[in-house]
Amino acid sequence: MTWPQPCFAWTVDEIVAGVNREAARALGRLGEVGTLEAGKQCDLAIWNVERLAELPYRMGFNPLHARVWRGK
């Protein structure tokens, strides 16, 4: 995933929503994926950062703490 923030002046929250909720909506799958809700499928990344805004500025550093893939 590239970070369009410098080019389009998007906030990090808008970027995260775009690659999750809005991507699921565009694919017609918002009822089953795209947000954290009971009954939906889940792929989840747990980041070792204090704020999401740190993610696009720490190139070369992998802050991934844990990953949940297909609910496991």
PDB file as gemmi writes it, atoms N, CA and C in Angstrom:
CRYST1    1.000    1.000    1.000  90.00  90.00  90.00 P 1                      
ATOM      1  N   MET A   1       0.852  -1.167   0.000  1.00  0.00           N  
ATOM      2  CA  MET A   1       0.000   0.000   0.000  1.00  0.00           C  
ATOM      3  C   MET A   1       0.898   1.231   0.000  1.00  0.00           C  
ATOM      4  N   THR A   2       0.651   2.136  -0.872  1.00  0.00           N  
ATOM      5  CA  THR A   2       1.360   3.408  -0.842  1.00  0.00           C  
ATOM      6  C   THR A   2       0.503   4.418  -0.102  1.00  0.00           C  
ATOM      7  N   TRP A   3       1.132   5.441   0.386  1.00  0.00           N  
ATOM      8  CA  TRP A   3       0.439   6.450   1.181  1.00  0.00           C  
ATOM      9  C   TRP A   3       0.209   7.687   0.330  1.00  0.00           C  
ATOM     10  N   PRO A   4      -1.022   7.937  -0.106  1.00  0.00           N  
ATOM     11  CA  PRO A   4      -1.311   9.092  -0.958  1.00  0.00           C  
ATOM     12  C   PRO A   4      -1.365  10.414  -0.221  1.00  0.00           C  
ATOM     13  N   GLN A   5      -1.046  10.409   1.042  1.00  0.00           N  
ATOM     14  CA  GLN A   5      -1.177  11.622   1.841  1.00  0.00           C  
ATOM     15  C   GLN A   5      -0.392  12.803   1.272  1.00  0.00           C  
ATOM     16  N   PRO A   6       0.890  12.661   0.917  1.00  0.00           N  
ATOM     17  CA  PRO A   6       1.608  13.837   0.406  1.00  0.00           C  
ATOM     18  C   PRO A   6       1.037  14.358  -0.917  1.00  0.00           C  
ATOM     19  N   CYS A   7       0.567  13.475  -1.775  1.00  0.00           N  
ATOM     20  CA  CYS A   7       0.075  13.900  -3.092  1.00  0.00           C  
ATOM     21  C   CYS A   7      -1.321  14.501  -3.040  1.00  0.00           C  
ATOM     22  N   PHE A   8      -2.194  13.950  -2.204  1.00  0.00           N  
ATOM     23  CA  PHE A   8      -3.597  14.351  -2.213  1.00  0.00           C  
ATOM     24  C   PHE A   8      -4.040  15.063  -0.947  1.00  0.00           C  
ATOM     25  N   ALA A   9      -3.144  15.248  -0.001  1.00  0.00           N  
ATOM     26  CA  ALA A   9      -3.445  15.899   1.272  1.00  0.00           C  
ATOM     27  C   ALA A   9      -4.556  15.189   2.038  1.00  0.00           C  
ATOM     28  N   TRP A  10      -4.581  13.865   1.958  1.00  0.00           N  
ATOM     29  CA  TRP A  10      -5.537  13.075   2.726  1.00  0.00           C  
ATOM     30  C   TRP A  10      -5.007  12.883   4.140  1.00  0.00           C  
ATOM     31  N   THR A  11      -5.917  12.768   5.104  1.00  0.00           N  
ATOM     32  CA  THR A  11      -5.505  12.445   6.457  1.00  0.00           C  
ATOM     33  C   THR A  11      -5.258  10.941   6.537  1.00  0.00           C  
ATOM     34  N   VAL A  12      -4.523  10.526   7.545  1.00  0.00           N  
ATOM     35  CA  VAL A  12      -4.266   9.101   7.723  1.00  0.00           C  
ATOM     36  C   VAL A  12      -5.578   8.357   7.966  1.00  0.00           C  
ATOM     37  N   ASP A  13      -6.503   8.957   8.696  1.00  0.00           N  
ATOM     38  CA  ASP A  13      -7.810   8.324   8.918  1.00  0.00           C  
ATOM     39  C   ASP A  13      -8.561   8.104   7.607  1.00  0.00           C  
ATOM     40  N   GLU A  14      -8.476   9.068   6.689  1.00  0.00           N  
ATOM     41  CA  GLU A  14      -9.121   8.906   5.383  1.00  0.00           C  
ATOM     42  C   GLU A  14      -8.472   7.780   4.576  1.00  0.00           C  
ATOM     43  N   ILE A  15      -7.166   7.653   4.675  1.00  0.00           N  
ATOM     44  CA  ILE A  15      -6.455   6.596   3.963  1.00  0.00           C  
ATOM     45  C   ILE A  15      -6.846   5.233   4.510  1.00  0.00           C  
ATOM     46  N   VAL A  16      -6.867   5.092   5.830  1.00  0.00           N  
ATOM     47  CA  VAL A  16      -7.239   3.814   6.455  1.00  0.00           C  
ATOM     48  C   VAL A  16      -8.672   3.447   6.088  1.00  0.00           C  
ATOM     49  N   ALA A  17      -9.581   4.411   6.134  1.00  0.00           N  
ATOM     50  CA  ALA A  17     -10.969   4.143   5.729  1.00  0.00           C  
ATOM     51  C   ALA A  17     -11.031   3.746   4.260  1.00  0.00           C  
ATOM     52  N   GLY A  18     -10.223   4.378   3.428  1.00  0.00           N  
ATOM     53  CA  GLY A  18     -10.234   4.090   2.003  1.00  0.00           C  
ATOM     54  C   GLY A  18      -9.781   2.681   1.668  1.00  0.00           C  
ATOM     55  N   VAL A  19      -8.773   2.185   2.377  1.00  0.00           N  
ATOM     56  CA  VAL A  19      -8.271   0.839   2.069  1.00  0.00           C  
ATOM     57  C   VAL A  19      -9.050  -0.249   2.798  1.00  0.00           C  
ATOM     58  N   ASN A  20      -9.972   0.136   3.627  1.00  0.00           N  
ATOM     59  CA  ASN A  20     -10.788  -0.843   4.354  1.00  0.00           C  
ATOM     60  C   ASN A  20     -12.259  -0.719   3.964  1.00  0.00           C  
ATOM     61  N   ARG A  21     -12.959   0.180   4.601  1.00  0.00           N  
ATOM     62  CA  ARG A  21     -14.401   0.313   4.404  1.00  0.00           C  
ATOM     63  C   ARG A  21     -14.759   0.666   2.966  1.00  0.00           C  
ATOM     64  N   GLU A  22     -14.113   1.677   2.416  1.00  0.00           N  
ATOM     65  CA  GLU A  22     -14.492   2.142   1.078  1.00  0.00           C  
ATOM     66  C   GLU A  22     -14.083   1.146  -0.002  1.00  0.00           C  
ATOM     67  N   ALA A  23     -12.990   0.422   0.202  1.00  0.00           N  
ATOM     68  CA  ALA A  23     -12.607  -0.622  -0.751  1.00  0.00           C  
ATOM     69  C   ALA A  23     -13.640  -1.742  -0.741  1.00  0.00           C  
ATOM     70  N   ALA A  24     -14.092  -2.144   0.445  1.00  0.00           N  
ATOM     71  CA  ALA A  24     -15.125  -3.181   0.543  1.00  0.00           C  
ATOM     72  C   ALA A  24     -16.422  -2.714  -0.108  1.00  0.00           C  
ATOM     73  N   ARG A  25     -16.763  -1.456   0.096  1.00  0.00           N  
ATOM     74  CA  ARG A  25     -17.979  -0.893  -0.517  1.00  0.00           C  
ATOM     75  C   ARG A  25     -17.855  -0.929  -2.046  1.00  0.00           C  
ATOM     76  N   ALA A  26     -16.690  -0.544  -2.578  1.00  0.00           N  
ATOM     77  CA  ALA A  26     -16.492  -0.521  -4.031  1.00  0.00           C  
ATOM     78  C   ALA A  26     -16.593  -1.918  -4.637  1.00  0.00           C  
ATOM     79  N   LEU A  27     -16.202  -2.932  -3.866  1.00  0.00           N  
ATOM     80  CA  LEU A  27     -16.264  -4.315  -4.337  1.00  0.00           C  
ATOM     81  C   LEU A  27     -17.603  -4.976  -4.058  1.00  0.00           C  
ATOM     82  N   GLY A  28     -18.520  -4.233  -3.431  1.00  0.00           N  
ATOM     83  CA  GLY A  28     -19.830  -4.790  -3.111  1.00  0.00           C  
ATOM     84  C   GLY A  28     -19.796  -5.808  -1.989  1.00  0.00           C  
ATOM     85  N   ARG A  29     -18.791  -5.699  -1.099  1.00  0.00           N  
ATOM     86  CA  ARG A  29     -18.632  -6.685  -0.022  1.00  0.00           C  
ATOM     87  C   ARG A  29     -18.723  -6.051   1.366  1.00  0.00           C  
ATOM     88  N   LEU A  30     -19.253  -4.852   1.476  1.00  0.00           N  
ATOM     89  CA  LEU A  30     -19.297  -4.165   2.764  1.00  0.00           C  
ATOM     90  C   LEU A  30     -20.109  -4.924   3.802  1.00  0.00           C  
ATOM     91  N   GLY A  31     -21.052  -5.745   3.384  1.00  0.00           N  
ATOM     92  CA  GLY A  31     -21.833  -6.532   4.330  1.00  0.00           C  
ATOM     93  C   GLY A  31     -21.052  -7.646   4.991  1.00  0.00           C  
ATOM     94  N   GLU A  32     -19.911  -8.030   4.409  1.00  0.00           N  
ATOM     95  CA  GLU A  32     -19.139  -9.144   4.968  1.00  0.00           C  
ATOM     96  C   GLU A  32     -17.730  -8.773   5.405  1.00  0.00           C  
ATOM     97  N   VAL A  33     -17.167  -7.682   4.866  1.00  0.00           N  
ATOM     98  CA  VAL A  33     -15.814  -7.241   5.235  1.00  0.00           C  
ATOM     99  C   VAL A  33     -15.755  -5.719   5.242  1.00  0.00           C  
ATOM    100  N   GLY A  34     -14.633  -5.168   5.683  1.00  0.00           N  
ATOM    101  CA  GLY A  34     -14.407  -3.727   5.567  1.00  0.00           C  
ATOM    102  C   GLY A  34     -14.500  -2.938   6.854  1.00  0.00           C  
ATOM    103  N   THR A  35     -15.218  -3.453   7.844  1.00  0.00           N  
ATOM    104  CA  THR A  35     -15.312  -2.812   9.158  1.00  0.00           C  
ATOM    105  C   THR A  35     -15.254  -3.894  10.228  1.00  0.00           C  
ATOM    106  N   LEU A  36     -14.905  -3.501  11.433  1.00  0.00           N  
ATOM    107  CA  LEU A  36     -14.870  -4.451  12.549  1.00  0.00           C  
ATOM    108  C   LEU A  36     -16.244  -4.539  13.182  1.00  0.00           C  
ATOM    109  N   GLU A  37     -16.957  -5.603  12.863  1.00  0.00           N  
ATOM    110  CA  GLU A  37     -18.287  -5.833  13.400  1.00  0.00           C  
ATOM    111  C   GLU A  37     -18.485  -7.322  13.611  1.00  0.00           C  
ATOM    112  N   ALA A  38     -19.297  -7.662  14.584  1.00  0.00           N  
ATOM    113  CA  ALA A  38     -19.607  -9.072  14.842  1.00  0.00           C  
ATOM    114  C   ALA A  38     -20.190  -9.715  13.592  1.00  0.00           C  
ATOM    115  N   GLY A  39     -19.698 -10.900  13.257  1.00  0.00           N  
ATOM    116  CA  GLY A  39     -20.203 -11.650  12.127  1.00  0.00           C  
ATOM    117  C   GLY A  39     -19.490 -11.391  10.809  1.00  0.00           C  
ATOM    118  N   LYS A  40     -18.619 -10.389  10.767  1.00  0.00           N  
ATOM    119  CA  LYS A  40     -17.875 -10.109   9.542  1.00  0.00           C  
ATOM    120  C   LYS A  40     -16.530 -10.841   9.563  1.00  0.00           C  
ATOM    121  N   GLN A  41     -16.011 -11.135   8.355  1.00  0.00           N  
ATOM    122  CA  GLN A  41     -14.678 -11.715   8.247  1.00  0.00           C  
ATOM    123  C   GLN A  41     -13.649 -10.660   8.647  1.00  0.00           C  
ATOM    124  N   CYS A  42     -12.500 -11.131   9.155  1.00  0.00           N  
ATOM    125  CA  CYS A  42     -11.549 -10.167   9.686  1.00  0.00           C  
ATOM    126  C   CYS A  42     -10.113 -10.497   9.292  1.00  0.00           C  
ATOM    127  N   ASP A  43      -9.442  -9.548   8.690  1.00  0.00           N  
ATOM    128  CA  ASP A  43      -7.994  -9.508   8.603  1.00  0.00           C  
ATOM    129  C   ASP A  43      -7.619  -8.250   9.368  1.00  0.00           C  
ATOM    130  N   LEU A  44      -6.722  -8.372  10.316  1.00  0.00           N  
ATOM    131  CA  LEU A  44      -6.437  -7.260  11.211  1.00  0.00           C  
ATOM    132  C   LEU A  44      -4.948  -7.142  11.438  1.00  0.00           C  
ATOM    133  N   ALA A  45      -4.412  -5.936  11.337  1.00  0.00           N  
ATOM    134  CA  ALA A  45      -3.015  -5.660  11.661  1.00  0.00           C  
ATOM    135  C   ALA A  45      -2.988  -4.859  12.956  1.00  0.00           C  
ATOM    136  N   ILE A  46      -2.138  -5.270  13.872  1.00  0.00           N  
ATOM    137  CA  ILE A  46      -1.954  -4.550  15.131  1.00  0.00           C  
ATOM    138  C   ILE A  46      -0.580  -3.893  15.055  1.00  0.00           C  
ATOM    139  N   TRP A  47      -0.573  -2.576  15.029  1.00  0.00           N  
ATOM    140  CA  TRP A  47       0.647  -1.814  14.827  1.00  0.00           C  
ATOM    141  C   TRP A  47       1.263  -1.382  16.144  1.00  0.00           C  
ATOM    142  N   ASN A  48       2.570  -1.376  16.214  1.00  0.00           N  
ATOM    143  CA  ASN A  48       3.296  -0.912  17.390  1.00  0.00           C  
ATOM    144  C   ASN A  48       3.644   0.571  17.205  1.00  0.00           C  
ATOM    145  N   VAL A  49       2.605   1.397  17.171  1.00  0.00           N  
ATOM    146  CA  VAL A  49       2.760   2.850  17.048  1.00  0.00           C  
ATOM    147  C   VAL A  49       1.775   3.501  18.010  1.00  0.00           C  
ATOM    148  N   GLU A  50       2.070   4.731  18.375  1.00  0.00           N  
ATOM    149  CA  GLU A  50       1.149   5.445  19.258  1.00  0.00           C  
ATOM    150  C   GLU A  50      -0.015   6.057  18.491  1.00  0.00           C  
ATOM    151  N   ARG A  51       0.249   6.504  17.250  1.00  0.00           N  
ATOM    152  CA  ARG A  51      -0.775   7.121  16.418  1.00  0.00           C  
ATOM    153  C   ARG A  51      -0.636   6.585  15.002  1.00  0.00           C  
ATOM    154  N   LEU A  52      -1.753   6.429  14.303  1.00  0.00           N  
ATOM    155  CA  LEU A  52      -1.709   5.961  12.911  1.00  0.00           C  
ATOM    156  C   LEU A  52      -0.884   6.886  12.028  1.00  0.00           C  
ATOM    157  N   ALA A  53      -0.798   8.151  12.386  1.00  0.00           N  
ATOM    158  CA  ALA A  53      -0.051   9.116  11.585  1.00  0.00           C  
ATOM    159  C   ALA A  53       1.433   8.761  11.485  1.00  0.00           C  
ATOM    160  N   GLU A  54       1.926   7.895  12.364  1.00  0.00           N  
ATOM    161  CA  GLU A  54       3.328   7.483  12.306  1.00  0.00           C  
ATOM    162  C   GLU A  54       3.604   6.543  11.135  1.00  0.00           C  
ATOM    163  N   LEU A  55       2.599   5.821  10.665  1.00  0.00           N  
ATOM    164  CA  LEU A  55       2.820   4.801   9.642  1.00  0.00           C  
ATOM    165  C   LEU A  55       3.423   5.327   8.340  1.00  0.00           C  
ATOM    166  N   PRO A  56       2.924   6.409   7.749  1.00  0.00           N  
ATOM    167  CA  PRO A  56       3.514   6.833   6.472  1.00  0.00           C  
ATOM    168  C   PRO A  56       4.879   7.495   6.596  1.00  0.00           C  
ATOM    169  N   TYR A  57       5.316   7.816   7.798  1.00  0.00           N  
ATOM    170  CA  TYR A  57       6.566   8.548   7.973  1.00  0.00           C  
ATOM    171  C   TYR A  57       7.720   7.679   8.435  1.00  0.00           C  
ATOM    172  N   ARG A  58       7.500   6.403   8.630  1.00  0.00           N  
ATOM    173  CA  ARG A  58       8.545   5.540   9.165  1.00  0.00           C  
ATOM    174  C   ARG A  58       8.937   4.491   8.139  1.00  0.00           C  
ATOM    175  N   MET A  59       9.334   4.920   6.959  1.00  0.00           N  
ATOM    176  CA  MET A  59       9.731   4.000   5.910  1.00  0.00           C  
ATOM    177  C   MET A  59      10.965   3.205   6.343  1.00  0.00           C  
ATOM    178  N   GLY A  60      10.998   1.938   5.994  1.00  0.00           N  
ATOM    179  CA  GLY A  60      12.114   1.081   6.360  1.00  0.00           C  
ATOM    180  C   GLY A  60      11.974   0.479   7.749  1.00  0.00           C  
ATOM    181  N   PHE A  61      10.937   0.843   8.467  1.00  0.00           N  
ATOM    182  CA  PHE A  61      10.688   0.330   9.809  1.00  0.00           C  
ATOM    183  C   PHE A  61       9.388  -0.459   9.763  1.00  0.00           C  
ATOM    184  N   ASN A  62       9.405  -1.665  10.290  1.00  0.00           N  
ATOM    185  CA  ASN A  62       8.194  -2.494  10.281  1.00  0.00           C  
ATOM    186  C   ASN A  62       7.560  -2.479  11.663  1.00  0.00           C  
ATOM    187  N   PRO A  63       6.527  -1.662  11.874  1.00  0.00           N  
ATOM    188  CA  PRO A  63       5.910  -1.565  13.190  1.00  0.00           C  
ATOM    189  C   PRO A  63       4.823  -2.612  13.444  1.00  0.00           C  
ATOM    190  N   LEU A  64       4.738  -3.643  12.593  1.00  0.00           N  
ATOM    191  CA  LEU A  64       3.696  -4.656  12.767  1.00  0.00           C  
ATOM    192  C   LEU A  64       3.964  -5.469  14.032  1.00  0.00           C  
ATOM    193  N   HIS A  65       3.022  -5.441  14.960  1.00  0.00           N  
ATOM    194  CA  HIS A  65       3.134  -6.199  16.207  1.00  0.00           C  
ATOM    195  C   HIS A  65       2.532  -7.590  16.045  1.00  0.00           C  
ATOM    196  N   ALA A  66       1.367  -7.655  15.451  1.00  0.00           N  
ATOM    197  CA  ALA A  66       0.688  -8.941  15.254  1.00  0.00           C  
ATOM    198  C   ALA A  66      -0.281  -8.818  14.085  1.00  0.00           C  
ATOM    199  N   ARG A  67      -0.660  -9.973  13.563  1.00  0.00           N  
ATOM    200  CA  ARG A  67      -1.589  -9.989  12.443  1.00  0.00           C  
ATOM    201  C   ARG A  67      -2.623 -11.075  12.673  1.00  0.00           C  
ATOM    202  N   VAL A  68      -3.871 -10.739  12.372  1.00  0.00           N  
ATOM    203  CA  VAL A  68      -4.955 -11.719  12.397  1.00  0.00           C  
ATOM    204  C   VAL A  68      -5.390 -11.878  10.947  1.00  0.00           C  
ATOM    205  N   TRP A  69      -5.313 -13.088  10.442  1.00  0.00           N  
ATOM    206  CA  TRP A  69      -5.666 -13.334   9.052  1.00  0.00           C  
ATOM    207  C   TRP A  69      -6.789 -14.355   8.999  1.00  0.00           C  
ATOM    208  N   ARG A  70      -7.881 -13.974   8.367  1.00  0.00           N  
ATOM    209  CA  ARG A  70      -9.079 -14.797   8.289  1.00  0.00           C  
ATOM    210  C   ARG A  70      -9.581 -15.198   9.686  1.00  0.00           C  
ATOM    211  N   GLY A  71      -9.461 -14.272  10.602  1.00  0.00           N  
ATOM    212  CA  GLY A  71      -9.982 -14.482  11.946  1.00  0.00           C  
ATOM    213  C   GLY A  71      -9.110 -15.336  12.851  1.00  0.00           C  
ATOM    214  N   LYS A  72      -7.902 -15.689  12.413  1.00  0.00           N  
ATOM    215  CA  LYS A  72      -7.033 -16.541  13.248  1.00  0.00           C  
ATOM    216  C   LYS A  72      -5.691 -15.893  13.507  1.00  0.00           C  
TER     217      LYS A  72                                                      
END                                                                             
